Amino acid sequence: MKNIEDINRESVKKILGRKKIPEFFAGDTVKIGVRILEGKRERIQYFEGVCIAKKNRDINSSFTVRKISFGEGVERTFALYSSIIGSIKVIRSGKVKRAKLYYLRDRKGKSARISEKIKKSIGVDISEQANENEIPQSDIQEAKKTVENKIEADVKASSKKNEPIKDASKADKLKTETKKEKLKTEKK
């Protein structure tokens, strides 16, 4: 005989197989596509706001989103695995220190803003810090090869000008100078 918790876990796996739910937390700005039935037609209406609370309880998981609409605060609670939710998209990640942001209900304007969590653009999050021992040797070798290729390209560019390049900043200056010369000749 199956336990209710086992049945809930299986249904969650089944739902996750059909649709993708991104990882988001309280403080994130999310855009939820809500399915609305109007007679025989079905359409998707988007509800965009700040996630102020998230409850993780297997199939009973839910989250609350708050937005300001025409000067009034509107909160809506969604069941995470509901069929009403068509899509969830994380617009920006907020940097907060609390799990529930109910204090935003009392705030208006600039005091209700949440600062953005900054992530590195090279594909590695700040939160994912790796030790040197964890970095694969193949990645290190690839990085060295790309650096060597860039240096070779700079050397080739400097050989055309007959000037040795010692720094990358000098190479950048040469590039800007050549661009300026081209623009001057185009204007004439």
C-alpha positions as CSV (number, residue, x, y, z in Angstrom):
1,M,0.0,0.0,0.0
2,K,1.4,3.4,-1.0
3,N,1.8,6.2,1.3
4,I,0.2,9.6,0.4
5,E,3.6,11.2,0.4
6,D,4.8,8.7,-2.2
7,I,1.8,9.4,-4.4
8,N,2.4,13.1,-4.1
9,R,6.1,12.7,-5.1
10,E,5.1,10.6,-8.2
11,S,2.6,13.2,-9.3
12,V,5.2,15.9,-8.9
13,K,7.7,14.0,-11.1
14,K,4.9,13.4,-13.7
15,I,4.2,17.1,-13.8
16,L,7.9,18.1,-14.0
17,G,8.2,15.7,-17.0
18,R,5.5,17.6,-18.9
19,K,6.5,21.2,-18.1
20,K,9.6,23.0,-17.0
21,I,9.5,25.1,-13.8
22,P,12.5,27.4,-13.2
23,E,14.1,27.8,-9.8
24,F,13.1,31.0,-8.2
25,F,13.0,32.4,-4.7
26,A,11.4,35.2,-2.7
27,G,12.5,38.6,-4.0
28,D,12.7,37.5,-7.6
29,T,10.6,39.3,-10.2
30,V,8.6,36.6,-12.0
31,K,6.2,36.6,-15.0
32,I,3.5,34.0,-14.7
33,G,1.4,33.0,-17.7
34,V,-2.0,32.2,-16.3
35,R,-4.5,30.2,-18.5
36,I,-7.9,31.8,-18.6
37,L,-11.0,30.1,-20.1
38,E,-13.5,32.4,-21.7
39,G,-16.3,30.2,-23.0
40,K,-14.7,27.8,-25.4
41,R,-11.6,29.9,-25.9
42,E,-8.4,29.6,-23.8
43,R,-5.9,32.5,-23.6
44,I,-2.9,33.3,-21.5
45,Q,-2.8,36.4,-19.3
46,Y,0.5,37.4,-17.8
47,F,0.9,38.4,-14.1
48,E,4.2,40.0,-13.4
49,G,5.4,41.0,-10.0
50,V,7.7,40.2,-7.1
51,C,7.5,36.8,-5.4
52,I,7.1,37.7,-1.7
53,A,6.6,34.1,-0.4
54,K,7.3,30.6,-1.5
55,K,6.1,27.4,0.3
56,N,7.7,24.1,-0.7
57,R,5.4,21.2,0.2
58,D,5.7,18.6,-2.6
59,I,2.4,18.8,-4.6
60,N,1.0,21.5,-2.2
61,S,3.8,23.9,-3.0
62,S,2.7,27.5,-3.7
63,F,4.0,31.0,-4.1
64,T,2.7,34.5,-3.7
65,V,3.3,37.3,-6.2
66,R,2.7,40.9,-5.5
67,K,2.4,43.7,-8.1
68,I,1.2,47.3,-8.1
69,S,-1.6,47.9,-10.5
70,F,-3.0,51.4,-11.0
71,G,-1.7,52.4,-7.5
72,E,-3.2,49.5,-5.7
73,G,-1.2,46.5,-4.4
74,V,-2.4,43.2,-5.9
75,E,-1.3,39.8,-4.5
76,R,-2.1,36.5,-6.0
77,T,-1.2,33.1,-4.7
78,F,-0.5,30.3,-7.2
79,A,-0.2,26.6,-6.7
80,L,3.2,25.7,-8.2
81,Y,2.1,22.5,-9.9
82,S,-1.3,23.8,-11.0
83,S,-2.6,23.3,-14.5
84,I,-3.7,27.0,-14.5
85,I,-0.1,28.1,-14.7
86,G,1.1,28.0,-18.4
87,S,4.6,29.3,-17.9
88,I,6.9,30.9,-15.3
89,K,9.7,33.1,-16.3
90,V,12.2,34.7,-13.9
91,I,12.7,38.3,-15.1
92,R,15.3,39.3,-12.5
93,S,16.8,37.8,-9.3
94,G,16.4,39.9,-6.1
95,K,18.9,40.2,-3.4
96,V,17.0,39.7,-0.1
97,K,17.8,38.2,3.3
98,R,14.4,36.9,4.2
99,A,12.2,34.1,3.1
100,K,8.9,36.0,3.4
101,L,8.7,39.6,2.2
102,Y,5.5,40.6,3.8
103,Y,7.0,43.9,4.9
104,L,6.6,45.1,1.2
105,R,2.9,45.4,1.8
106,D,3.5,48.5,4.0
107,R,6.0,50.1,1.7
108,K,5.4,52.2,-1.4
109,G,7.6,53.7,-4.1
110,K,11.4,53.6,-3.8
111,S,11.4,52.0,-0.4
112,A,9.7,49.0,-1.8
113,R,12.5,48.4,-4.3
114,I,14.6,45.2,-4.1
115,S,18.3,45.3,-5.3
116,E,19.3,42.9,-8.0
117,K,21.5,39.9,-7.5
118,I,24.4,40.3,-9.8
119,K,25.7,37.3,-11.6
120,K,28.9,37.0,-13.6
121,S,28.4,37.1,-17.3
122,I,30.9,34.4,-18.1
123,G,28.5,31.6,-17.1
124,V,29.6,31.0,-13.6
125,D,27.4,32.3,-10.8
126,I,29.0,34.1,-7.8
127,S,27.2,31.6,-5.6
128,E,28.9,28.7,-7.3
129,Q,32.5,29.1,-6.1
130,A,34.8,26.3,-7.2
131,N,38.1,25.4,-5.7
132,E,41.1,25.1,-8.0
133,N,41.1,21.3,-7.3
134,E,37.6,21.0,-8.7
135,I,38.4,22.7,-12.0
136,P,39.0,20.1,-14.7
137,Q,42.4,20.2,-16.4
138,S,40.7,20.3,-19.9
139,D,39.1,23.6,-19.0
140,I,42.4,25.0,-17.9
141,Q,44.1,23.9,-21.1
142,E,41.3,25.4,-23.2
143,A,41.6,28.7,-21.4
144,K,45.4,28.8,-21.9
145,K,44.9,28.1,-25.7
146,T,42.4,31.0,-26.0
147,V,44.8,33.3,-24.3
148,E,47.6,32.2,-26.5
149,N,45.4,32.7,-29.6
150,K,44.6,36.3,-28.5
151,I,48.3,37.0,-28.0
152,E,49.2,35.7,-31.4
153,A,46.4,37.8,-33.0
154,D,47.9,40.9,-31.2
155,V,51.3,40.0,-32.5
156,K,50.1,39.7,-36.1
157,A,48.3,43.1,-35.8
158,S,51.4,44.7,-34.4
159,S,53.6,43.2,-37.2
160,K,51.4,45.0,-39.8
161,K,52.1,48.3,-38.1
162,N,55.8,47.4,-37.5
163,E,55.4,48.2,-33.8
164,P,55.9,45.8,-31.0
165,I,53.0,45.5,-28.6
166,K,53.8,45.0,-24.9
167,D,50.4,45.5,-23.4
168,A,46.8,44.7,-24.4
169,S,45.9,48.3,-23.6
170,K,48.4,49.5,-26.3
171,A,46.8,47.1,-28.8
172,D,43.4,48.6,-28.0
173,K,44.8,52.1,-28.5
174,L,46.1,51.1,-31.9
175,K,42.7,49.7,-32.9
176,T,40.9,52.9,-31.9
177,E,43.5,55.0,-33.7
178,T,43.0,53.0,-36.9
179,K,39.2,53.3,-36.6
180,K,39.5,57.1,-36.2
181,E,41.7,57.3,-39.3
182,K,39.2,55.3,-41.3
183,L,36.4,57.6,-40.1
184,K,38.4,60.7,-41.1
185,T,39.0,59.3,-44.6
186,E,35.3,58.4,-45.0
187,K,34.2,61.9,-44.0
188,K,36.6,63.4,-46.6
